[in-house]
Amino acid sequence: MAIDYTVIGQRIKQARLAKSLTQEELAEKVDISVAFLSRVERGNSHINLKRLNQVCGLLDVTEGYILNGASSNSSNYLNKEFSELIKSCSPEKQKLIYNVAKVIVESDIEE
């Protein structure tokens, strides 16, 4: 799966706006230039993992959400990933995965 930096940038921008922060405010807090943050939000520059972690902490979002749209707080967390994983398997492996998942769901193991 190719990384879509445009989508990553859009998610960062949406999270920044949700926190009512300007590009200037966020850039200052993360110690990057406003021009660089602007390029990241447009998908024209790539943010490294250290900076991404800082941005996520300031914006109260997970790296998983920024990178692939998955939020561990949502009820459909990993649905897309599981669906893609299952589709990539042979019918025999799909049945095995289903049977293992069914045992786990029906067990008395605490979540």
VEXKEDREN-445402 format. One line per 5 residues: number of its first residue (from 1); their letters; for each residue x, y, z of C-alpha. Coordinates in Angstrom, 1 decimal. Layout:
// residues N
NUM = A = X/Y/Z | ...
This chain:
// residues 111
1 = MAIDY = 0.0/0.0/0.0 | 1.5/3.3/-1.1 | 1.6/6.2/1.3 | -0.6/9.1/0.2 | 1.1/12.2/1.7
6 = TVIGQ = -1.8/14.4/0.4 | -4.3/12.5/2.6 | -1.9/12.5/5.6 | -1.5/16.3/5.1 | -5.3/16.8/5.0
11 = RIKQA = -5.7/14.8/8.2 | -3.1/16.9/10.0 | -4.8/20.1/8.7 | -8.2/18.9/9.9 | -6.9/18.0/13.3
16 = RLAKS = -5.1/21.3/13.6 | -8.3/23.2/12.7 | -10.3/21.1/15.1 | -7.9/22.3/17.9 | -8.3/25.9/16.6
21 = LTQEE = -4.6/26.3/15.9 | -3.1/28.3/13.1 | -0.2/27.0/11.1 | 2.0/29.5/12.8 | 1.0/28.3/16.3
26 = LAEKV = 1.5/24.6/15.5 | 4.8/25.2/13.6 | 6.1/27.1/16.6 | 5.1/24.4/19.0 | 6.8/21.7/16.9
31 = DISVA = 9.8/23.9/16.0 | 9.4/23.7/12.3 | 8.8/26.5/9.7 | 5.4/27.6/8.7 | 6.4/27.0/5.1
36 = FLSRV = 7.3/23.4/5.9 | 4.1/22.7/7.7 | 2.2/24.2/4.8 | 4.0/21.9/2.4 | 3.2/18.9/4.7
41 = ERGNS = -0.5/19.8/4.8 | -0.6/20.0/1.0 | 1.3/16.7/0.7 | 4.3/18.3/-1.0 | 6.7/17.4/1.9
46 = HINLK = 7.1/14.4/4.1 | 7.1/14.7/7.9 | 9.4/12.4/9.8 | 8.2/10.1/12.6 | 9.6/12.2/15.4
51 = RLNQV = 7.8/15.3/14.2 | 4.6/13.3/13.4 | 4.6/12.0/17.0 | 5.0/15.6/18.3 | 2.2/16.9/16.0
56 = CGLLD = -0.1/14.0/17.0 | 0.5/14.7/20.7 | -0.3/18.4/20.3 | -3.4/17.7/18.2 | -4.7/14.8/20.4
61 = VTEGY = -4.8/12.4/17.5 | -3.1/9.0/17.0 | -0.4/8.4/14.5 | -2.6/5.6/13.2 | -5.4/8.0/12.4
66 = ILNGA = -3.0/10.4/10.6 | -1.3/7.6/8.6 | -4.3/5.5/7.7 | -7.5/7.0/9.1 | -7.9/4.4/11.8
71 = SSNSS = -8.8/5.7/15.2 | -8.5/3.2/18.1 | -11.5/5.1/19.7 | -13.9/4.4/16.9 | -16.2/1.4/16.7
76 = NYLNK = -14.9/0.4/13.2 | -11.2/0.5/14.1 | -9.3/-1.8/11.8 | -12.3/-2.8/9.7 | -10.7/-1.7/6.5
81 = EFSEL = -7.4/-3.4/7.4 | -9.1/-6.7/8.3 | -11.1/-6.6/5.1 | -8.1/-6.0/3.0 | -6.2/-8.7/4.8
86 = IKSCS = -9.0/-11.3/4.4 | -9.4/-10.4/0.7 | -5.7/-11.1/0.1 | -6.0/-14.7/1.6 | -7.0/-17.9/-0.1
91 = PEKQK = -10.4/-19.3/0.8 | -8.7/-21.9/3.0 | -6.8/-19.2/5.0 | -10.0/-17.1/5.2 | -11.8/-20.1/6.8
96 = LIYNV = -8.9/-20.6/9.2 | -8.8/-16.9/10.2 | -12.6/-17.0/10.7 | -12.4/-20.1/12.9 | -9.6/-18.7/15.1
101 = AKVIV = -11.5/-15.3/15.4 | -14.7/-17.2/16.3 | -12.9/-19.1/19.1 | -11.4/-15.8/20.5 | -14.8/-14.0/20.4
106 = ESDIE = -16.6/-16.9/22.1 | -14.0/-17.5/24.7 | -14.1/-16.2/28.3 | -10.9/-14.2/27.8 | -11.2/-10.7/29.2
111 = E = -10.7/-7.8/26.8
